Amino acid sequence: MFKKALVFDIWGDYAYFRKGFTATSTLTYPFPSRTTISGLIAAILGYQKDSYYDLFDKDKSKISIRILNPLKKTRLNLNYINTKEGYMLSDIKSLGKRVQVPAEFLKDVKYRIYVSINDSKVMDDLFELLNNHKAIYTPYLGISECLANFKLVVDDFISVENKNSKDVNIHSVVPQNNKIIIEKDKKYGIIKSPGFMDESRKVDYYLEYYYEENGKPIKIANADYSQIGEDNVIFY
């Protein structure tokens, strides 16, 4: 199980992974959560909304992500309309049909995604689509206005070698249950984001990660990790 993985890069001009603290939160996560990555992969495969949660259960799939471009943020305005009165501006009779809300976006983003699913047909289908630069549904980075491009890093499946080492550099984001070694030339962050959802879109539990804002590797005191090609990653 989980002996091979697909590795692909995804990037775009902007990304907006909204933090769900409120209905109109203007803040973004620094990288897509596991649930967002699952949705992105499901879109490439052409799965219907809310139909794929079982496939990405923690016992059936492993995912990890690496930050490739330094994190940059900017402010852009989002237009919201009062959907209680209608979804078309012409249907809304009251004043203040729409409001502009300044939102925090990520700019010039690029990530590397590692995915291993214990369904060989799904992995084969995903490989064929990625290898031919095709997607059933258009992939985007958080919201549909932030279109994404993607490309396989290696045009084949890559072997997953599970290892344990001390003082090892990890290229992916790192789950918080690992002990990191702080280095002076690095800028660290910590974030908590949705990990798994059920069919009702209720978050089963959250995951917490360390990350380095410029995409530099994070040194771990003692870690169980996976070597995929030249990258050391921790699946979650």
C-alpha positions in Angstrom: 0.0 0.0 0.0 1.2 3.5 -0.9 4.3 2.3 -2.6 4.0 4.7 -5.5 3.0 8.3 -5.9 2.3 11.0 -8.5 4.0 14.3 -8.2 2.8 17.4 -10.0 3.3 21.1 -9.7 0.4 23.6 -9.7 0.6 27.3 -10.0 -1.3 30.5 -10.8 -1.2 34.3 -10.7 -3.4 34.4 -7.6 -4.9 32.1 -5.0 -7.5 32.6 -2.3 -7.9 29.7 0.3 -10.4 31.4 2.5 -10.2 30.9 6.2 -13.7 29.8 7.3 -13.8 31.7 10.6 -16.8 33.7 9.3 -19.0 33.6 6.3 -17.1 36.5 4.7 -13.6 36.1 6.1 -11.0 38.0 4.1 -8.0 36.1 5.1 -6.3 33.2 3.2 -4.4 30.1 4.3 -0.8 30.1 3.0 -1.4 26.9 1.0 -4.4 24.7 0.3 -5.7 22.5 3.0 -5.9 18.7 2.6 -9.6 19.0 1.8 -8.9 21.6 -0.9 -6.2 19.5 -2.4 -8.6 16.5 -2.5 -11.2 18.7 -4.2 -8.6 19.8 -6.7 -7.6 16.3 -7.6 -11.3 15.3 -7.7 -11.9 18.1 -10.2 -9.1 16.9 -12.5 -10.6 13.4 -12.3 -14.1 14.7 -13.0 -15.9 13.6 -9.8 -19.1 15.3 -8.8 -19.2 17.6 -5.8 -19.3 15.8 -2.5 -18.9 12.4 -4.1 -15.3 11.7 -3.4 -14.7 12.1 0.4 -14.5 8.4 1.0 -11.8 8.1 -1.7 -9.6 10.6 0.2 -10.1 9.0 3.6 -6.9 8.9 5.7 -6.7 5.1 5.3 -7.2 5.2 1.6 -5.0 8.1 0.5 -1.8 10.0 1.4 -1.2 13.6 0.4 1.5 16.2 1.0 2.4 19.6 -0.4 5.6 21.6 -0.8 5.7 25.4 -1.1 7.8 26.3 -4.2 7.5 30.0 -4.6 8.0 32.4 -1.6 4.6 33.5 -0.1 3.5 36.9 -1.2 0.2 38.5 -0.3 -1.8 41.3 -1.8 -5.3 42.9 -1.3 -8.0 42.6 -3.9 -11.7 43.5 -3.7 -14.4 40.8 -3.9 -17.9 41.7 -5.0 -20.6 40.1 -2.8 -24.4 40.2 -3.5 -27.3 39.7 -1.2 -28.3 36.2 -2.3 -31.2 36.1 0.1 -33.1 38.2 -2.4 -31.8 36.5 -5.6 -28.7 35.4 -7.5 -29.1 37.9 -10.3 -28.6 41.6 -9.7 -31.8 42.3 -11.6 -33.8 40.2 -9.0 -32.6 42.3 -6.1 -34.9 45.3 -5.5 -33.4 46.7 -2.3 -30.6 49.3 -2.2 -27.1 48.0 -1.7 -27.4 45.2 -4.2 -23.7 44.4 -3.8 -20.8 45.3 -1.6 -17.1 45.2 -2.2 -15.0 43.5 0.5 -11.2 43.8 0.5 -9.7 40.3 0.6 -6.2 38.9 1.2 -4.9 37.0 -1.8 -1.7 35.1 -2.4 0.2 36.2 -5.5 2.4 34.2 -7.9 1.9 30.9 -6.1 3.4 27.6 -7.0 3.1 24.3 -5.1 4.2 20.7 -5.5 1.6 18.1 -4.7 2.4 14.5 -3.8 -0.5 12.0 -3.9 -0.8 8.3 -3.4 -4.2 6.6 -3.5 -4.7 2.9 -2.8 -7.0 2.5 -5.8 -4.8 1.6 -8.8 -7.5 2.6 -11.4 -7.9 6.1 -9.9 -4.1 6.5 -9.9 -3.9 5.4 -13.5 -6.7 7.7 -14.5 -5.1 10.6 -12.7 -1.7 9.9 -14.4 -3.3 9.8 -17.9 -5.0 13.2 -17.3 -1.9 14.9 -15.8 0.4 13.4 -18.4 -1.7 14.8 -21.2 -2.3 18.1 -19.4 -6.0 17.5 -19.3 -8.7 18.0 -16.6 -12.4 17.0 -16.6 -13.2 20.1 -14.6 -11.2 23.3 -14.6 -8.8 23.4 -11.6 -8.5 26.6 -9.6 -6.8 27.8 -6.5 -9.4 28.3 -3.9 -12.0 30.2 -6.0 -13.0 29.9 -9.7 -11.5 33.3 -10.5 -8.0 32.0 -9.6 -7.4 29.6 -12.5 -4.5 27.1 -12.0 -2.0 25.5 -14.4 -0.4 22.1 -13.6 2.3 19.8 -14.9 3.7 16.4 -13.8 7.2 16.7 -12.3 8.2 13.2 -13.7 6.2 11.5 -16.5 5.7 8.4 -14.5 4.8 7.0 -11.1 7.6 7.5 -8.5 8.5 5.0 -5.8 7.8 5.9 -2.2 10.6 4.9 0.2 9.6 5.1 3.9 12.5 6.1 6.1 13.4 7.3 9.6 16.2 9.7 10.3 17.5 12.3 12.7 18.2 15.9 11.7 16.6 15.4 8.3 15.5 18.2 5.9 11.8 17.9 5.0 10.8 19.6 1.8 7.0 19.5 2.4 5.0 21.2 5.1 5.4 19.4 8.4 2.6 18.1 10.6 2.8 19.7 14.1 3.5 16.4 15.9 7.1 16.6 14.7 9.9 18.4 16.5 11.5 21.0 14.2 15.0 22.4 14.6 14.9 26.2 14.3 17.4 27.7 11.9 18.2 31.4 11.8 17.9 32.0 8.1 14.4 30.6 7.9 11.0 32.2 8.5 8.5 29.7 10.0 4.8 29.7 10.3 2.2 27.5 11.8 -1.4 27.0 10.6 -4.4 24.9 11.4 -6.7 23.9 8.5 -9.4 21.3 7.6 -8.1 17.8 7.2 -11.0 15.5 6.5 -14.7 16.1 5.8 -17.7 13.8 5.7 -20.5 13.6 3.1 -22.4 16.5 4.8 -19.2 18.7 4.4 -18.7 18.7 8.1 -15.0 18.8 9.1 -14.2 15.6 11.0 -11.0 17.1 12.3 -8.3 19.6 11.6 -4.6 19.3 10.9 -1.8 21.6 12.1 1.4 22.2 10.1 4.7 24.0 10.3 5.8 25.7 7.0 8.6 27.9 5.8 7.4 31.0 4.1 10.1 31.0 1.4 9.8 27.3 0.6 13.0 26.3 2.3 13.2 22.8 3.8 12.4 22.4 7.5 14.9 20.4 9.6 13.3 17.7 11.8 14.9 16.3 14.9 13.7 12.7 14.3 11.1 11.9 11.7 9.3 9.1 9.9 9.1 10.4 6.4 8.9 9.3 2.7 11.5 9.9 0.1 10.0 10.5 -3.3 12.7 11.1 -5.9 14.9 13.8 -4.5 12.3 15.1 -2.1 11.7 14.2 1.6 8.1 14.6 2.5 5.7 13.8 5.3 2.3 12.4 4.2 -0.8 13.2 6.1 
